[in-house]
Amino acid sequence: MRVEGRVLLIIHDNYQEGNVFPLGQGYLAAILRDAGANVSVYCMDVFHYTNEQLADYLFNNEFDLIGVGFMAPRFKRTIVELSRVISVHKKMHGLF
């Protein structure tokens, strides 16, 4: 099966110094690329990017699909605000 379009996988910041790239998102990126998707990964965790930097990145790029993986204990602390940033991006680009 062929997949077309631009996909962004976001790895949120876990606020730790020792960071490891999440294996699940690595597998997902590889499968999507093998299927033909143009996959980008925005790793907030390693580089400690802020939500404002993510908003700027989203403003300057368009994606057909945005995926976010997270650990449940971090949901309220990080993912709620991260989801708001993504929603604002979608509205600005007329995606909903």
N, C-alpha and C positions, 0 to 999 in steps of 0.2 A: 504494500500500500504506500502511495506517495502522499506526502504532506507538504503543502506549500504555505508560505507566510513567515512572518517574523515572530519569534517567540523570545520572551524575556523571562529568565528564572532569577528570582531575587533571593539572596541569602541574607537574612536579617542579622543584625549585630547581636551577638550573645554577651557582649560586654566582658570578654575574657581576653587575656593576653595570649594564651596558647590556643590557636584556632586550627581546626582541621576542616578541609573542604568536605561537605556532606556527601557521602557515597550515593545516597538515593537520588539527589539532584544531578550528580555526575552521570549515573545510569540513565536518567530521564533525558538529559541533554544529548547523550550519545545515541540513544534510540531515535530521538526526534531528528537529529542531524542525519542519521542513516536513512531516515524516511524522506529526507529532502527539505526539512525546515531550516530556516536561517536562525540559529539559536545564539543568543547572547546571555551571559551570566553577569549579574551585577552583585558583586560580593561585598556587602556592607560590613560583614564580620571581620574579614582580614584587614581591610583598610579603614574600618570604623567610620564609614561615610554616614553623614547625617540624613535625616528625612528631607531636609532642604536641598541637599545635593542630589538625592534621588529625584525630587520634584523637578529640578533643573534638567537632569538627564532625561526624564520622561517628556518634558516639554520639548526637548530638542530631537526626540526620536519617536517613531510610531511603531507599535507592536500590535499584532493580531491576537496574541495570547500572552497573558502575564501570569506566571505561577509563583507562588510563595510557599515555602515549606517552613515549618517552625516547630519548636518544642512546646508542648502544652503549658508548662509553667511560665513561659515568656509571653503567652498570648496577650494578657491585659497590658503588660508593660510595653510591648513593642508592636504587636501585630495589629491592634486596633488603630493606632495612629498611622502605621504603614498602609493599611487598607484605605484610610481616608485620603492619603496622598495619591494612591492609585486611582481612587474614585474621582478625585478632582481632575486628574490627567485625562481620564476617560471622558468626562463631561466637556473638557476643553477641546478635545479632538472629535466631539460629536459621536462617541461610541455608545452612549446610552442616554 
